[in-house]
Amino acid sequence: MGDPRAVGVLLKFLDSHLKELRLPAIIGLAWNRARVALEPLERMETDDPDPDVRREAQVAIEEILRDFPNLRSMLKNHKPILLTRENVIMDSESTIANLQPLTDEHRQFLVARLPRLLALRYKAVPLFREAHDALVIAVPADPEFERPVEALERVTGCAIELRGWPLNKIYERLLTFYEWGDDDWVQFSPELTDAALCEIAEIVLEGIAPEAPHSPLPDCSDSIELIQSFLSQCVQRRALSAVLEGDGEERTFTVTLNLRGGEREELEPPPPHLRERFIRALKMIADCEEQVNEAGQLVGRGSIRTNNARMDKPFVAVVRCETMDEHCIMAIEFVDLEAN
């Protein structure tokens, strides 16, 4: 129950000759964040004859140091550990409620490592960065939920330490930690790992629905909706190619589909405040590698590939980008895989 009066009683059981008493005493001291237990726990981590007790003492020390990080320097023989799926720390309601607010810089660092789109996929939210550069991430405490530490390490590019939270607290943090609709995966694209980019592309392309395209481009609220609406309409109309051209100004941004039989169809462009992000997001999904050509223009080449189950056949969109006189031109050529 986190009652500090238990600490003195629990300390006595650390000397028990029974492993069955030493283990729960260690767990109780860790739960109480009992700093007075650090010294005896360090001795047990080193000298206890039972390996389970030694391991539990090591874990307990790390739990206590979360509330008293400055005491780490007094420990001489303790071996720091990252707590993984086998040792998820279950945070109490009071620990969750007392989580310290982050600085803007710290928050941006966390969002850049785990954008909202991936946090939703894994039902995981970043809490803070430890002194040893591990990311502390909350996952559902219910053991029925997967604790994807390896996947999170892959997409964030960081060592991961997991905390167990009630699912409703995970969702509350998702709502308060991220700025909904801000396309953070586009904003922080230079800092994303290749694995994160790959998973984001997969999530976005799963939403292509040619039989029922999303809202028209002007009604979209973020880059994900724009990409899914645009590609859905391209596929539905069996466009041979598409050209997006603009410099960010409302009067110059155009979206044109080149249809079979030489017909052209101009789509109403997306809202002005989303146009630059729309282009950047498409380039990310297409993995366009930018380089400067002989004329000094910034160019890019890439492709969008999907085997979306909603589509009657897969497609590849070959993407070409060019920037000239602050004017961005993006051409997308759809390649019919069955015909090639």
ZADO-1210 file (C-alpha; in nm, 4 decimals, padded with zeros to 6 digits):
<atoms>
<atom x="00.0000" y="00.0000" z="00.0000" code="MET" pos="1"/>
<atom x="00.3018" y="00.2291" z="00.0019" code="GLY" pos="2"/>
<atom x="00.2789" y="00.2875" z="00.3776" code="ASP" pos="3"/>
<atom x="00.6234" y="00.4063" z="00.5003" code="PRO" pos="4"/>
<atom x="00.5621" y="00.2336" z="00.8352" code="ARG" pos="5"/>
<atom x="00.6213" y="-00.0954" z="00.6515" code="ALA" pos="6"/>
<atom x="00.9843" y="-00.0114" z="00.5708" code="VAL" pos="7"/>
<atom x="01.1260" y="-00.0919" z="00.9157" code="GLY" pos="8"/>
<atom x="00.9442" y="-00.4262" z="00.9236" code="VAL" pos="9"/>
<atom x="01.0486" y="-00.5229" z="00.5709" code="LEU" pos="10"/>
<atom x="01.4143" y="-00.4435" z="00.6391" code="LEU" pos="11"/>
<atom x="01.4220" y="-00.7127" z="00.9112" code="LYS" pos="12"/>
<atom x="01.3209" y="-00.9818" z="00.6624" code="PHE" pos="13"/>
<atom x="01.6200" y="-00.9102" z="00.4369" code="LEU" pos="14"/>
<atom x="01.8240" y="-01.1203" z="00.6845" code="ASP" pos="15"/>
<atom x="01.5868" y="-01.4172" z="00.6753" code="SER" pos="16"/>
<atom x="01.7390" y="-01.7529" z="00.5814" code="HIS" pos="17"/>
<atom x="01.4262" y="-01.8182" z="00.3712" code="LEU" pos="18"/>
<atom x="01.4337" y="-01.7003" z="00.0112" code="LYS" pos="19"/>
<atom x="01.0511" y="-01.6946" z="00.0201" code="GLU" pos="20"/>
<atom x="01.0689" y="-01.4122" z="00.2765" code="LEU" pos="21"/>
<atom x="01.3663" y="-01.2211" z="00.1375" code="ARG" pos="22"/>
<atom x="01.2091" y="-01.1854" z="-00.2086" code="LEU" pos="23"/>
<atom x="00.8770" y="-01.0225" z="-00.1066" code="PRO" pos="24"/>
<atom x="01.0623" y="-00.8016" z="00.1415" code="ALA" pos="25"/>
<atom x="01.2804" y="-00.6712" z="-00.1441" code="ILE" pos="26"/>
<atom x="00.9739" y="-00.6111" z="-00.3636" code="ILE" pos="27"/>
<atom x="00.7982" y="-00.4265" z="-00.0798" code="GLY" pos="28"/>
<atom x="01.0974" y="-00.2011" z="-00.0195" code="LEU" pos="29"/>
<atom x="01.1173" y="-00.1221" z="-00.3901" code="ALA" pos="30"/>
<atom x="00.7476" y="-00.0405" z="-00.4010" code="TRP" pos="31"/>
<atom x="00.7923" y="00.1951" z="-00.1052" code="ASN" pos="32"/>
<atom x="01.0948" y="00.3567" z="-00.2725" code="ARG" pos="33"/>
<atom x="01.2813" y="00.3005" z="00.0548" code="ALA" pos="34"/>
<atom x="01.6123" y="00.4802" z="00.0178" code="ARG" pos="35"/>
<atom x="01.7309" y="00.3468" z="00.3565" code="VAL" pos="36"/>
<atom x="01.7307" y="00.0020" z="00.1928" code="ALA" pos="37"/>
<atom x="01.9849" y="00.0901" z="-00.0771" code="LEU" pos="38"/>
<atom x="02.2899" y="-00.0201" z="00.1218" code="GLU" pos="39"/>
<atom x="02.1561" y="-00.3621" z="00.2328" code="PRO" pos="40"/>
<atom x="02.0078" y="-00.4217" z="-00.1146" code="LEU" pos="41"/>
<atom x="02.3451" y="-00.3513" z="-00.2730" code="GLU" pos="42"/>
<atom x="02.5038" y="-00.6120" z="-00.0427" code="ARG" pos="43"/>
<atom x="02.2357" y="-00.8627" z="-00.1392" code="MET" pos="44"/>
<atom x="02.2849" y="-00.7893" z="-00.5092" code="GLU" pos="45"/>
<atom x="02.6501" y="-00.8850" z="-00.4685" code="THR" pos="46"/>
<atom x="02.6533" y="-01.1499" z="-00.1945" code="ASP" pos="47"/>
<atom x="02.3155" y="-01.3246" z="-00.1638" code="ASP" pos="48"/>
<atom x="02.3526" y="-01.6981" z="-00.2355" code="PRO" pos="49"/>
<atom x="02.0317" y="-01.7119" z="-00.4422" code="ASP" pos="50"/>
<atom x="02.0419" y="-01.5773" z="-00.8026" code="PRO" pos="51"/>
<atom x="01.6717" y="-01.4782" z="-00.7954" code="ASP" pos="52"/>
<atom x="01.7290" y="-01.2695" z="-00.4842" code="VAL" pos="53"/>
<atom x="02.0387" y="-01.1073" z="-00.6337" code="ARG" pos="54"/>
<atom x="01.8435" y="-01.0144" z="-00.9476" code="ARG" pos="55"/>
<atom x="01.5443" y="-00.8805" z="-00.7525" code="GLU" pos="56"/>
<atom x="01.7753" y="-00.6684" z="-00.5365" code="ALA" pos="57"/>
<atom x="01.9326" y="-00.5239" z="-00.8518" code="GLN" pos="58"/>
<atom x="01.5880" y="-00.4363" z="-00.9905" code="VAL" pos="59"/>
<atom x="01.4722" y="-00.2915" z="-00.6571" code="ALA" pos="60"/>
<atom x="01.7716" y="-00.0575" z="-00.6435" code="ILE" pos="61"/>
<atom x="01.6833" y="00.0799" z="-00.9866" code="GLU" pos="62"/>
<atom x="01.3234" y="00.1373" z="-00.8766" code="GLU" pos="63"/>
<atom x="01.4325" y="00.3260" z="-00.5645" code="ILE" pos="64"/>
<atom x="01.6797" y="00.5360" z="-00.7627" code="LEU" pos="65"/>
<atom x="01.3933" y="00.6672" z="-00.9761" code="ARG" pos="66"/>
<atom x="01.2813" y="00.8754" z="-00.6786" code="ASP" pos="67"/>
<atom x="01.6360" y="00.9400" z="-00.5522" code="PHE" pos="68"/>
<atom x="01.8625" y="00.9578" z="-00.8605" code="PRO" pos="69"/>
<atom x="02.1280" y="01.1584" z="-00.6749" code="ASN" pos="70"/>
<atom x="02.2000" y="00.8588" z="-00.4516" code="LEU" pos="71"/>
<atom x="02.3308" y="00.6514" z="-00.7429" code="ARG" pos="72"/>
<atom x="02.6829" y="00.7852" z="-00.6841" code="SER" pos="73"/>
<atom x="02.6947" y="00.6358" z="-00.3325" code="MET" pos="74"/>
<atom x="02.6593" y="00.2817" z="-00.4725" code="LEU" pos="75"/>
<atom x="02.9940" y="00.1184" z="-00.5435" code="LYS" pos="76"/>
<atom x="02.9049" y="-00.2362" z="-00.6506" code="ASN" pos="77"/>
<atom x="02.5594" y="-00.1961" z="-00.8062" code="HIS" pos="78"/>
<atom x="02.5331" y="-00.2790" z="-01.1762" code="LYS" pos="79"/>
<atom x="02.2821" y="-00.0508" z="-01.3534" code="PRO" pos="80"/>
<atom x="02.0234" y="-00.2313" z="-01.5654" code="ILE" pos="81"/>
<atom x="01.7530" y="-00.1495" z="-01.8164" code="LEU" pos="82"/>
<atom x="01.4249" y="-00.3062" z="-01.7118" code="LEU" pos="83"/>
<atom x="01.2787" y="-00.5005" z="-02.0058" code="THR" pos="84"/>
<atom x="00.9595" y="-00.6959" z="-02.0717" code="ARG" pos="85"/>
<atom x="01.0418" y="-00.9439" z="-01.7928" code="GLU" pos="86"/>
<atom x="01.0798" y="-00.6641" z="-01.5373" code="ASN" pos="87"/>
<atom x="00.8245" y="-00.3960" z="-01.6177" code="VAL" pos="88"/>
<atom x="00.7888" y="-00.1544" z="-01.3282" code="ILE" pos="89"/>
<atom x="00.4240" y="-00.1130" z="-01.2326" code="MET" pos="90"/>
<atom x="00.3745" y="00.2531" z="-01.1483" code="ASP" pos="91"/>
<atom x="00.1283" y="00.3402" z="-00.8739" code="SER" pos="92"/>
<atom x="-00.1497" y="00.5969" z="-00.9225" code="GLU" pos="93"/>
<atom x="00.0464" y="00.8459" z="-00.7107" code="SER" pos="94"/>
<atom x="00.3640" y="00.7940" z="-00.9162" code="THR" pos="95"/>
<atom x="00.1683" y="00.8587" z="-01.2361" code="ILE" pos="96"/>
<atom x="-00.0030" y="01.1643" z="-01.0888" code="ALA" pos="97"/>
<atom x="00.3302" y="01.3097" z="-00.9700" code="ASN" pos="98"/>
<atom x="00.5066" y="01.2731" z="-01.3059" code="LEU" pos="99"/>
<atom x="00.7053" y="01.5922" z="-01.3537" code="GLN" pos="100"/>
<atom x="00.6170" y="01.8170" z="-01.6521" code="PRO" pos="101"/>
<atom x="00.8717" y="01.8210" z="-01.9320" code="LEU" pos="102"/>
<atom x="01.0538" y="02.1132" z="-02.0859" code="THR" pos="103"/>
<atom x="00.9618" y="02.1892" z="-02.4484" code="ASP" pos="104"/>
<atom x="01.3019" y="02.0650" z="-02.5631" code="GLU" pos="105"/>
<atom x="01.2670" y="01.7350" z="-02.3751" code="HIS" pos="106"/>
<atom x="00.9142" y="01.6823" z="-02.5050" code="ARG" pos="107"/>
<atom x="01.0219" y="01.7458" z="-02.8648" code="GLN" pos="108"/>
<atom x="01.3033" y="01.4945" z="-02.8244" code="PHE" pos="109"/>
<atom x="01.0540" y="01.2280" z="-02.7140" code="LEU" pos="110"/>
<atom x="00.8007" y="01.3075" z="-02.9870" code="VAL" pos="111"/>
<atom x="01.0759" y="01.2878" z="-03.2494" code="ALA" pos="112"/>
<atom x="01.1694" y="00.9404" z="-03.1240" code="ARG" pos="113"/>
<atom x="00.8120" y="00.8099" z="-03.0983" code="LEU" pos="114"/>
<atom x="00.5609" y="01.0094" z="-03.3065" code="PRO" pos="115"/>
<atom x="00.1918" y="00.9894" z="-03.2256" code="ARG" pos="116"/>
<atom x="00.1242" y="00.7521" z="-03.5145" code="LEU" pos="117"/>
<atom x="00.3609" y="00.4890" z="-03.3713" code="LEU" pos="118"/>
<atom x="00.2528" y="00.5530" z="-03.0125" code="ALA" pos="119"/>
<atom x="-00.1014" y="00.4622" z="-03.1163" code="LEU" pos="120"/>
<atom x="00.0177" y="00.1482" z="-03.2943" code="ARG" pos="121"/>
<atom x="00.2047" y="00.0185" z="-02.9891" code="TYR" pos="122"/>
<atom x="-00.0270" y="00.1640" z="-02.7202" code="LYS" pos="123"/>
<atom x="00.2864" y="00.3159" z="-02.5693" code="ALA" pos="124"/>
<atom x="00.3679" y="00.6704" z="-02.4637" code="VAL" pos="125"/>
<atom x="00.7092" y="00.8209" z="-02.3821" code="PRO" pos="126"/>
<atom x="00.7550" y="00.9553" z="-02.0305" code="LEU" pos="127"/>
<atom x="01.1100" y="01.0885" z="-02.0081" code="PHE" pos="128"/>
<atom x="01.4729" y="01.0207" z="-02.0943" code="ARG" pos="129"/>
<atom x="01.6929" y="00.8670" z="-01.8267" code="GLU" pos="130"/>
<atom x="02.0380" y="01.0004" z="-01.7397" code="ALA" pos="131"/>
<atom x="02.1891" y="00.6991" z="-01.9192" code="HIS" pos="132"/>
<atom x="01.9929" y="00.7961" z="-02.2366" code="ASP" pos="133"/>
<atom x="01.7366" y="00.5177" z="-02.2174" code="ALA" pos="134"/>
<atom x="01.3821" y="00.6177" z="-02.3080" code="LEU" pos="135"/>
<atom x="01.1264" y="00.5414" z="-02.0386" code="VAL" pos="136"/>
<atom x="00.7988" y="00.4413" z="-02.2057" code="ILE" pos="137"/>
<atom x="00.4659" y="00.3506" z="-02.0487" code="ALA" pos="138"/>
<atom x="00.2875" y="00.0406" z="-02.1794" code="VAL" pos="139"/>
<atom x="-00.0348" y="-00.1269" z="-02.0592" code="PRO" pos="140"/>
<atom x="00.0200" y="-00.3012" z="-01.7276" code="ALA" pos="141"/>
<atom x="-00.2153" y="-00.5828" z="-01.8298" code="ASP" pos="142"/>
<atom x="00.0092" y="-00.8810" z="-01.9173" code="PRO" pos="143"/>
<atom x="-00.2303" y="-00.9742" z="-02.1985" code="GLU" pos="144"/>
<atom x="-00.0951" y="-00.6772" z="-02.3951" code="PHE" pos="145"/>
<atom x="00.2309" y="-00.7311" z="-02.5789" code="GLU" pos="146"/>
<atom x="00.5269" y="-00.5425" z="-02.4354" code="ARG" pos="147"/>
<atom x="00.7137" y="-00.4682" z="-02.7571" code="PRO" pos="148"/>
<atom x="01.0476" y="-00.3581" z="-02.6195" code="VAL" pos="149"/>
<atom x="01.2448" y="-00.4846" z="-02.9232" code="GLU" pos="150"/>
<atom x="01.0094" y="-00.3127" z="-03.1693" code="ALA" pos="151"/>
<atom x="01.0217" y="00.0115" z="-02.9708" code="LEU" pos="152"/>
<atom x="01.4010" y="00.0000" z="-02.9616" code="GLU" pos="153"/>
<atom x="01.4022" y="-00.0513" z="-03.3368" code="ARG" pos="154"/>
<atom x="01.1741" y="00.2403" z="-03.4230" code="VAL" pos="155"/>
<atom x="01.3182" y="00.4849" z="-03.1674" code="THR" pos="156"/>
<atom x="01.6831" y="00.3880" z="-03.2110" code="GLY" pos="157"/>
<atom x="01.7226" y="00.4017" z="-02.8310" code="CYS" pos="158"/>
<atom x="01.7465" y="00.1631" z="-02.5378" code="ALA" pos="159"/>
<atom x="01.4011" y="00.1254" z="-02.3849" code="ILE" pos="160"/>
<atom x="01.2848" y="00.0962" z="-02.0264" code="GLU" pos="161"/>
<atom x="00.9200" y="00.0043" z="-01.9717" code="LEU" pos="162"/>
<atom x="00.6707" y="00.1199" z="-01.7093" code="ARG" pos="163"/>
<atom x="00.3371" y="-00.0533" z="-01.6537" code="GLY" pos="164"/>
<atom x="00.0368" y="00.1839" z="-01.6591" code="TRP" pos="165"/>
<atom x="-00.3399" y="00.1212" z="-01.6583" code="PRO" pos="166"/>
<atom x="-00.4723" y="00.1398" z="-02.0142" code="LEU" pos="167"/>
<atom x="-00.6949" y="00.4387" z="-01.9366" code="ASN" pos="168"/>
<atom x="-00.3859" y="00.6324" z="-01.8189" code="LYS" pos="169"/>
<atom x="-00.2078" y="00.5427" z="-02.1441" code="ILE" pos="170"/>
<atom x="-00.4952" y="00.6953" z="-02.3422" code="TYR" pos="171"/>
<atom x="-00.5046" y="01.0022" z="-02.1187" code="GLU" pos="172"/>
<atom x="-00.1347" y="01.0599" z="-02.1821" code="ARG" pos="173"/>
<atom x="-00.1822" y="01.0119" z="-02.5570" code="LEU" pos="174"/>
<atom x="-00.4364" y="01.2940" z="-02.5484" code="LEU" pos="175"/>
<atom x="-00.2301" y="01.5335" z="-02.3383" code="THR" pos="176"/>
<atom x="00.1263" y="01.4597" z="-02.4528" code="PHE" pos="177"/>
<atom x="00.0771" y="01.4874" z="-02.8297" code="TYR" pos="178"/>
<atom x="-00.0649" y="01.7812" z="-03.0233" code="GLU" pos="179"/>
<atom x="-00.3381" y="01.6156" z="-03.2239" code="TRP" pos="180"/>
<atom x="-00.3280" y="01.6880" z="-03.5949" code="GLY" pos="181"/>
<atom x="00.0188" y="01.8437" z="-03.5875" code="ASP" pos="182"/>
<atom x="00.1752" y="01.5768" z="-03.8154" code="ASP" pos="183"/>
<atom x="00.4708" y="01.5312" z="-03.5811" code="ASP" pos="184"/>
<atom x="00.6073" y="01.2495" z="-03.7989" code="TRP" pos="185"/>
<atom x="00.6483" y="01.5031" z="-04.0800" code="VAL" pos="186"/>
<atom x="00.7789" y="01.7784" z="-03.8551" code="GLN" pos="187"/>
<atom x="01.0540" y="01.5583" z="-03.7097" code="PHE" pos="188"/>
<atom x="01.1243" y="01.3504" z="-04.0195" code="SER" pos="189"/>
<atom x="01.5046" y="01.4102" z="-04.0206" code="PRO" pos="190"/>
<atom x="01.5306" y="01.2504" z="-03.6751" code="GLU" pos="191"/>
<atom x="01.3224" y="00.9392" z="-03.7457" code="LEU" pos="192"/>
<atom x="01.4931" y="00.6028" z="-03.7879" code="THR" pos="193"/>
<atom x="01.4593" y="00.4037" z="-04.1099" code="ASP" pos="194"/>
<atom x="01.2468" y="00.1508" z="-03.9194" code="ALA" pos="195"/>
<atom x="01.0114" y="00.4264" z="-03.8010" code="ALA" pos="196"/>
<atom x="00.9760" y="00.5680" z="-04.1527" code="LEU" pos="197"/>
<atom x="00.9013" y="00.2203" z="-04.2857" code="CYS" pos="198"/>
<atom x="00.6288" y="00.1572" z="-04.0287" code="GLU" pos="199"/>
<atom x="00.4737" y="00.5008" z="-04.0786" code="ILE" pos="200"/>
<atom x="00.4550" y="00.4437" z="-04.4556" code="ALA" pos="201"/>
<atom x="00.2894" y="00.1085" z="-04.3921" code="GLU" pos="202"/>
<atom x="00.0278" y="00.2631" z="-04.1603" code="ILE" pos="203"/>
<atom x="-00.0512" y="00.5479" z="-04.4001" code="VAL" pos="204"/>
<atom x="-00.0770" y="00.3300" z="-04.7115" code="LEU" pos="205"/>
<atom x="-00.3095" y="00.0850" z="-04.5357" code="GLU" pos="206"/>
<atom x="-00.5673" y="00.3638" z="-04.5399" code="GLY" pos="207"/>
<atom x="-00.5936" y="00.3892" z="-04.9201" code="ILE" pos="208"/>
<atom x="-00.9558" y="00.3142" z="-05.0098" code="ALA" pos="209"/>
<atom x="-01.0170" y="00.3568" z="-05.3848" code="PRO" pos="210"/>
<atom x="-01.3751" y="00.2284" z="-05.3585" code="GLU" pos="211"/>
<atom x="-01.4559" y="00.5031" z="-05.1050" code="ALA" pos="212"/>
<atom x="-01.1931" y="00.7784" z="-05.1117" code="PRO" pos="213"/>
<atom x="-01.1467" y="01.0002" z="-04.8103" code="HIS" pos="214"/>
<atom x="-01.2779" y="01.3535" z="-04.8032" code="SER" pos="215"/>
<atom x="-01.1751" y="01.5849" z="-05.0890" code="PRO" pos="216"/>
<atom x="-00.8329" y="01.7407" z="-05.0375" code="LEU" pos="217"/>
<atom x="-00.9646" y="02.0779" z="-04.9077" code="PRO" pos="218"/>
<atom x="-01.1530" y="01.8976" z="-04.6275" code="ASP" pos="219"/>
<atom x="-00.8532" y="01.7012" z="-04.4975" code="CYS" pos="220"/>
<atom x="-00.7107" y="01.7934" z="-04.1584" code="SER" pos="221"/>
<atom x="-00.3618" y="01.6407" z="-04.1663" code="ASP" pos="222"/>
<atom x="-00.0983" y="01.4886" z="-04.3940" code="SER" pos="223"/>
<atom x="-00.2210" y="01.1328" z="-04.3427" code="ILE" pos="224"/>
<atom x="-00.5700" y="01.2149" z="-04.4681" code="GLU" pos="225"/>
<atom x="-00.4220" y="01.4093" z="-04.7595" code="LEU" pos="226"/>
<atom x="-00.2023" y="01.1216" z="-04.8747" code="ILE" pos="227"/>
<atom x="-00.4798" y="00.8650" z="-04.8359" code="GLN" pos="228"/>
<atom x="-00.7358" y="01.0868" z="-05.0134" code="SER" pos="229"/>
<atom x="-00.4980" y="01.1785" z="-05.2961" code="PHE" pos="230"/>
<atom x="-00.3771" y="00.8240" z="-05.3665" code="LEU" pos="231"/>
<atom x="-00.7286" y="00.6800" z="-05.3308" code="SER" pos="232"/>
<atom x="-00.8569" y="00.9220" z="-05.5949" code="GLN" pos="233"/>
<atom x="-00.5605" y="00.8493" z="-05.8210" code="CYS" pos="234"/>
<atom x="-00.6238" y="00.4768" z="-05.8044" code="VAL" pos="235"/>
<atom x="-01.0026" y="00.5083" z="-05.8343" code="GLN" pos="236"/>
<atom x="-00.9674" y="00.7158" z="-06.1516" code="ARG" pos="237"/>
<atom x="-00.6930" y="00.4844" z="-06.2885" code="ARG" pos="238"/>
<atom x="-00.4735" y="00.7904" z="-06.3372" code="ALA" pos="239"/>
<atom x="-00.1715" y="00.7383" z="-06.5584" code="LEU" pos="240"/>
<atom x="00.0132" y="01.0059" z="-06.3652" code="SER" pos="241"/>
<atom x="-00.0349" y="01.3000" z="-06.1341" code="ALA" pos="242"/>
<atom x="00.1426" y="01.6333" z="-06.1039" code="VAL" pos="243"/>
<atom x="00.1533" y="01.8543" z="-05.7938" code="LEU" pos="244"/>
<atom x="00.2969" y="02.1998" z="-05.8457" code="GLU" pos="245"/>
<atom x="00.3219" y="02.4987" z="-05.6176" code="GLY" pos="246"/>
<atom x="00.5285" y="02.7377" z="-05.4113" code="ASP" pos="247"/>
<atom x="00.3065" y="02.7381" z="-05.1041" code="GLY" pos="248"/>
<atom x="00.0928" y="03.0260" z="-05.2318" code="GLU" pos="249"/>
<atom x="-00.2788" y="02.9614" z="-05.2728" code="GLU" pos="250"/>
<atom x="-00.2911" y="03.0899" z="-05.6292" code="ARG" pos="251"/>
<atom x="-00.0174" y="02.8615" z="-05.7648" code="THR" pos="252"/>
<atom x="-00.0716" y="02.5205" z="-05.6010" code="PHE" pos="253"/>
<atom x="-00.2306" y="02.2738" z="-05.8435" code="THR" pos="254"/>
<atom x="-00.3052" y="01.9012" z="-05.8335" code="VAL" pos="255"/>
<atom x="-00.3629" y="01.7505" z="-06.1781" code="THR" pos="256"/>
<atom x="-00.4450" y="01.3908" z="-06.2707" code="LEU" pos="257"/>
<atom x="-00.3564" y="01.2700" z="-06.6198" code="ASN" pos="258"/>
<atom x="-00.6169" y="01.0116" z="-06.7168" code="LEU" pos="259"/>
<atom x="-00.6412" y="00.7606" z="-06.9989" code="ARG" pos="260"/>
<atom x="-00.7335" y="00.8956" z="-07.3413" code="GLY" pos="261"/>
<atom x="-00.5399" y="01.2159" z="-07.2855" code="GLY" pos="262"/>
<atom x="-00.7937" y="01.3580" z="-07.0392" code="GLU" pos="263"/>
<atom x="-00.6820" y="01.5768" z="-06.7522" code="ARG" pos="264"/>
<atom x="-00.8616" y="01.6378" z="-06.4247" code="GLU" pos="265"/>
<atom x="-00.7662" y="01.9069" z="-06.1775" code="GLU" pos="266"/>
<atom x="-00.8426" y="01.8353" z="-05.8117" code="LEU" pos="267"/>
<atom x="-00.9196" y="02.1174" z="-05.5758" code="GLU" pos="268"/>
<atom x="-00.5959" y="02.1713" z="-05.3802" code="PRO" pos="269"/>
<atom x="-00.5559" y="02.1065" z="-05.0060" code="PRO" pos="270"/>
<atom x="-00.5858" y="02.3920" z="-04.7547" code="PRO" pos="271"/>
<atom x="-00.2920" y="02.6355" z="-04.7754" code="PRO" pos="272"/>
<atom x="-00.1548" y="02.5611" z="-04.4260" code="HIS" pos="273"/>
<atom x="-00.1127" y="02.1898" z="-04.5132" code="LEU" pos="274"/>
<atom x="00.0390" y="02.2122" z="-04.8615" code="ARG" pos="275"/>
<atom x="00.4055" y="02.2176" z="-04.7681" code="GLU" pos="276"/>
<atom x="00.3540" y="01.9295" z="-04.5226" code="ARG" pos="277"/>
<atom x="00.1591" y="01.7377" z="-04.7901" code="PHE" pos="278"/>
<atom x="00.4578" y="01.7508" z="-05.0256" code="ILE" pos="279"/>
<atom x="00.7043" y="01.6638" z="-04.7486" code="ARG" pos="280"/>
<atom x="00.4873" y="01.3737" z="-04.6322" code="ALA" pos="281"/>
<atom x="00.4588" y="01.2296" z="-04.9848" code="LEU" pos="282"/>
<atom x="00.8339" y="01.2538" z="-05.0277" code="LYS" pos="283"/>
<atom x="00.8828" y="01.0723" z="-04.6966" code="MET" pos="284"/>
<atom x="00.6421" y="00.7936" z="-04.7906" code="ILE" pos="285"/>
<atom x="00.8187" y="00.7598" z="-05.1267" code="ALA" pos="286"/>
<atom x="01.1630" y="00.7643" z="-04.9609" code="ASP" pos="287"/>
<atom x="01.2862" y="01.0307" z="-05.2044" code="CYS" pos="288"/>
<atom x="01.6609" y="01.0808" z="-05.1779" code="GLU" pos="289"/>
<atom x="01.7347" y="01.4417" z="-05.2616" code="GLU" pos="290"/>
<atom x="02.0348" y="01.5506" z="-05.4637" code="GLN" pos="291"/>
<atom x="02.1381" y="01.8526" z="-05.6715" code="VAL" pos="292"/>
<atom x="02.1497" y="01.8082" z="-06.0511" code="ASN" pos="293"/>
<atom x="02.3806" y="01.9767" z="-06.3015" code="GLU" pos="294"/>
<atom x="02.1531" y="02.2796" z="-06.3219" code="ALA" pos="295"/>
<atom x="02.1745" y="02.3267" z="-05.9460" code="GLY" pos="296"/>
<atom x="01.8184" y="02.2122" z="-05.8922" code="GLN" pos="297"/>
<atom x="01.7149" y="01.9983" z="-05.5974" code="LEU" pos="298"/>
<atom x="01.5768" y="01.6713" z="-05.7299" code="VAL" pos="299"/>
<atom x="01.4485" y="01.3498" z="-05.5765" code="GLY" pos="300"/>
<atom x="01.3596" y="00.9975" z="-05.6853" code="ARG" pos="301"/>
<atom x="01.1559" y="00.7397" z="-05.5029" code="GLY" pos="302"/>
<atom x="00.8596" y="00.5057" z="-05.5153" code="SER" pos="303"/>
<atom x="00.5448" y="00.4271" z="-05.3217" code="ILE" pos="304"/>
<atom x="00.4655" y="00.0562" z="-05.3036" code="ARG" pos="305"/>
<atom x="00.1612" y="-00.1075" z="-05.1539" code="THR" pos="306"/>
<atom x="-00.0213" y="-00.4397" z="-05.1570" code="ASN" pos="307"/>
<atom x="-00.3221" y="-00.2893" z="-04.9819" code="ASN" pos="308"/>
<atom x="-00.5878" y="-00.5558" z="-04.9230" code="ALA" pos="309"/>
<atom x="-00.8637" y="-00.3106" z="-05.0192" code="ARG" pos="310"/>
<atom x="-00.7335" y="-00.2843" z="-05.3748" code="MET" pos="311"/>
<atom x="-00.8037" y="-00.5318" z="-05.6508" code="ASP" pos="312"/>
<atom x="-00.4367" y="-00.5259" z="-05.7458" code="LYS" pos="313"/>
<atom x="-00.1180" y="-00.3752" z="-05.6052" code="PRO" pos="314"/>
<atom x="00.0489" y="-00.0679" z="-05.7469" code="PHE" pos="315"/>
<atom x="00.3779" y="00.1151" z="-05.7506" code="VAL" pos="316"/>
<atom x="00.3873" y="00.4925" z="-05.7785" code="ALA" pos="317"/>
<atom x="00.7161" y="00.6264" z="-05.9153" code="VAL" pos="318"/>
<atom x="00.7779" y="00.9686" z="-05.7663" code="VAL" pos="319"/>
<atom x="00.9933" y="01.2444" z="-05.9138" code="ARG" pos="320"/>
<atom x="01.0483" y="01.5744" z="-05.7349" code="CYS" pos="321"/>
<atom x="01.2161" y="01.8903" z="-05.8556" code="GLU" pos="322"/>
<atom x="01.2667" y="02.2307" z="-05.6960" code="THR" pos="323"/>
<atom x="01.3382" y="02.5247" z="-05.9247" code="MET" pos="324"/>
<atom x="01.3230" y="02.8933" z="-05.8370" code="ASP" pos="325"/>
<atom x="01.1523" y="02.8070" z="-05.5054" code="GLU" pos="326"/>
<atom x="00.8870" y="02.6230" z="-05.7060" code="HIS" pos="327"/>
<atom x="00.8192" y="02.2611" z="-05.6143" code="CYS" pos="328"/>
<atom x="00.7086" y="02.0162" z="-05.8813" code="ILE" pos="329"/>
<atom x="00.6188" y="01.6581" z="-05.7946" code="MET" pos="330"/>
<atom x="00.5226" y="01.4042" z="-06.0605" code="ALA" pos="331"/>
<atom x="00.3785" y="01.0650" z="-05.9775" code="ILE" pos="332"/>
<atom x="00.3607" y="00.7924" z="-06.2377" code="GLU" pos="333"/>
<atom x="00.1436" y="00.4923" z="-06.1501" code="PHE" pos="334"/>
<atom x="00.2785" y="00.1650" z="-06.2780" code="VAL" pos="335"/>
<atom x="00.0272" y="-00.1162" z="-06.3272" code="ASP" pos="336"/>
<atom x="00.2123" y="-00.4216" z="-06.1964" code="LEU" pos="337"/>
<atom x="-00.0142" y="-00.6703" z="-06.3751" code="GLU" pos="338"/>
<atom x="00.0561" y="-00.5073" z="-06.7102" code="ALA" pos="339"/>
<atom x="00.4321" y="-00.4847" z="-06.6551" code="ASN" pos="340"/>
</atoms>
